[in-house]
Amino acid sequence: MANVNFANLNATSEQEGNPGGIRTLLVAEKRFIDGVWPKKADITAGEITTLPTMVATAKFAAYECPDGTVEISSEKQGDPGFQSYKHSIEFMFAGFSKEIQAELAKNMNAGSVYILEMNGGQYVVVGSSDNPIFVKQSFKGGKKGNDKRGFTLKGEQDGFMWDILPLKDTLIATIPIQPEA
């Protein structure tokens, strides 16, 4: 259904905090999500109102990334009459280890869907199981002792019918997340 008209909107964040940054990064490979999620029917009044049905006992994994190294963005692009949205994600793993290498290998030709908690406490969804984000990785060893050493992962996907959207608050406590190892 098309929107009928613009509405009045105060988007100044006056007398409210508006912190940038990400607290939590959850990831699930698209093949572990049963069917398409999210899809347009899962969106009501600007938020995603369902969680995915996971295959068998699959759950989202939580990646712990260094503070200030996770960023999401979106862009509406295309000419009038041909517009859609692009979702982008970038995050970093600090260090170099066999455990990090093993996890990075899982991303080879494997698209994913991400749920992220922003510093304001709102959870958002990036990507979808039928249009997943494929990340590319790069590594830097640093030139000297206090340089950053680790992996940066970046991915983007376009052709979405919706922008990066919040997840309905009542769903957050029921997100299927793997227990810590």
C-alpha positions as CSV (number, residue, x, y, z in Angstrom):
1,M,0.0,0.0,0.0
2,A,1.3,3.4,-0.9
3,N,1.6,6.2,1.6
4,V,-1.1,8.8,1.1
5,N,0.7,12.0,2.2
6,F,3.5,13.3,4.3
7,A,2.9,13.7,8.1
8,N,4.2,16.3,10.5
9,L,7.4,15.0,12.1
10,N,9.7,16.5,14.7
11,A,13.1,14.8,14.0
12,T,15.4,17.2,15.9
13,S,16.1,15.0,18.9
14,E,15.7,18.1,21.0
15,Q,16.1,17.4,24.7
16,E,16.8,13.8,23.9
17,G,20.1,11.9,23.6
18,N,20.9,10.5,20.1
19,P,24.1,8.5,20.5
20,G,25.8,6.9,17.6
21,G,27.4,3.5,17.7
22,I,26.5,-0.2,18.1
23,R,26.4,-2.3,21.3
24,T,25.5,-5.7,20.0
25,L,26.2,-7.5,16.7
26,L,24.2,-10.7,16.0
27,V,24.7,-12.7,12.8
28,A,23.0,-15.6,11.1
29,E,23.9,-17.2,7.8
30,K,20.9,-17.0,5.4
31,R,20.8,-20.8,4.9
32,F,19.9,-21.2,8.6
33,I,16.8,-19.0,8.3
34,D,13.7,-20.9,7.0
35,G,12.1,-19.0,4.2
36,V,12.4,-15.3,3.6
37,W,13.0,-12.9,6.5
38,P,12.3,-10.2,6.8
39,K,9.9,-9.7,4.0
40,K,7.6,-6.7,3.3
41,A,4.6,-8.5,5.1
42,D,6.8,-8.5,8.3
43,I,6.8,-4.7,8.4
44,T,4.1,-2.7,10.1
45,A,4.2,1.0,10.7
46,G,8.0,1.3,10.1
47,E,9.2,-1.7,12.2
48,I,9.8,-5.4,11.7
49,T,7.2,-7.2,13.7
50,T,8.3,-10.9,13.4
51,L,11.4,-12.9,14.1
52,P,12.8,-15.4,11.6
53,T,12.0,-19.1,11.8
54,M,15.3,-20.8,12.2
55,V,16.3,-24.1,10.6
56,A,16.5,-26.9,13.2
57,T,18.3,-25.6,16.2
58,A,20.1,-22.8,14.5
59,K,20.5,-19.5,16.3
60,F,22.1,-16.1,15.8
61,A,25.7,-15.8,16.9
62,A,27.0,-12.8,18.9
63,Y,30.2,-11.2,17.7
64,E,32.1,-9.1,20.3
65,C,33.9,-6.4,18.4
66,P,36.1,-3.6,19.8
67,D,34.3,-0.4,20.8
68,G,33.8,1.9,17.9
69,T,34.4,-0.6,15.1
70,V,30.9,-1.5,14.1
71,E,29.0,0.7,11.7
72,I,25.8,0.3,9.7
73,S,24.4,2.6,7.0
74,S,21.8,2.7,4.3
75,E,21.1,4.7,1.2
76,K,18.1,5.2,-1.0
77,Q,19.4,5.1,-4.5
78,G,18.2,5.1,-8.1
79,D,16.4,7.4,-10.4
80,P,12.7,8.4,-9.7
81,G,10.5,5.4,-10.4
82,F,13.4,3.0,-10.0
83,Q,14.5,3.7,-6.4
84,S,15.4,1.1,-3.8
85,Y,17.5,0.8,-0.6
86,K,21.1,-0.3,0.0
87,H,22.1,-1.8,3.3
88,S,25.8,-1.7,4.5
89,I,27.7,-3.1,7.4
90,E,31.3,-2.8,8.6
91,F,32.9,-4.4,11.7
92,M,36.2,-5.4,13.0
93,F,37.8,-8.3,14.8
94,A,40.8,-7.3,16.9
95,G,43.8,-9.7,16.9
96,F,45.0,-12.7,14.9
97,S,44.2,-16.2,16.0
98,K,43.2,-19.6,14.7
99,E,39.7,-19.1,16.3
100,I,39.2,-15.8,14.3
101,Q,40.5,-17.5,11.2
102,A,38.0,-20.4,11.6
103,E,35.1,-18.0,12.0
104,L,36.2,-15.9,9.1
105,A,36.3,-19.0,6.9
106,K,32.5,-19.4,7.5
107,N,31.9,-16.2,5.6
108,M,33.4,-17.4,2.3
109,N,30.6,-17.1,-0.2
110,A,28.1,-17.2,2.6
111,G,25.5,-14.3,2.9
112,S,24.2,-13.3,6.3
113,V,21.5,-11.3,8.0
114,Y,22.4,-9.1,10.9
115,I,20.5,-7.8,14.0
116,L,22.3,-5.0,15.8
117,E,21.6,-3.1,19.0
118,M,22.3,0.6,18.6
119,N,23.7,2.6,21.5
120,G,20.2,4.1,22.0
121,G,18.9,0.6,22.8
122,Q,17.0,0.1,19.6
123,Y,17.5,-3.2,17.6
124,V,17.7,-3.0,13.8
125,V,17.9,-5.5,11.0
126,V,20.4,-5.3,8.1
127,G,20.0,-7.6,5.1
128,S,17.4,-10.3,4.5
129,S,17.6,-14.1,3.9
130,D,16.7,-13.6,0.2
131,N,19.0,-10.6,-0.2
132,P,21.8,-11.3,2.3
133,I,25.0,-9.3,3.0
134,F,28.2,-10.9,1.8
135,V,31.2,-9.5,3.7
136,K,34.7,-9.1,2.3
137,Q,37.6,-9.1,4.7
138,S,40.9,-7.3,4.9
139,F,43.7,-7.7,7.5
140,K,46.2,-5.2,8.8
141,G,49.1,-6.2,11.0
142,G,50.0,-2.7,12.1
143,K,53.3,-0.9,11.5
144,K,54.2,-0.6,15.2
145,G,53.1,-1.6,18.7
146,N,50.1,0.7,19.2
147,D,48.6,0.3,15.6
148,K,45.4,-1.7,15.2
149,R,46.0,-5.3,14.3
150,G,43.0,-7.2,13.0
151,F,40.4,-7.9,10.4
152,T,37.9,-5.5,8.9
153,L,34.8,-7.0,7.4
154,K,32.6,-4.9,5.0
155,G,29.5,-5.8,3.1
156,E,26.6,-4.2,1.3
157,Q,23.6,-5.2,-0.7
158,D,21.1,-3.2,-2.7
159,G,17.6,-3.8,-4.1
160,F,15.7,-3.7,-0.8
161,M,12.1,-2.5,-0.7
162,W,12.7,-1.0,2.8
163,D,15.4,0.9,4.7
164,I,17.2,-0.5,7.7
165,L,14.3,-0.8,10.1
166,P,13.9,-1.3,13.9
167,L,12.8,-4.6,15.3
168,K,9.7,-4.5,17.4
169,D,10.7,-4.1,21.1
170,T,8.6,-7.0,22.3
171,L,10.6,-9.4,20.1
172,I,14.0,-8.6,21.5
173,A,14.0,-10.9,24.5
174,T,13.0,-13.8,22.2
175,I,15.8,-13.5,19.6
176,P,17.4,-17.0,19.4
177,I,21.0,-16.4,20.4
178,Q,23.7,-19.1,20.8
179,P,25.0,-19.4,24.4
180,E,28.5,-18.2,25.0
181,A,31.1,-20.8,24.6
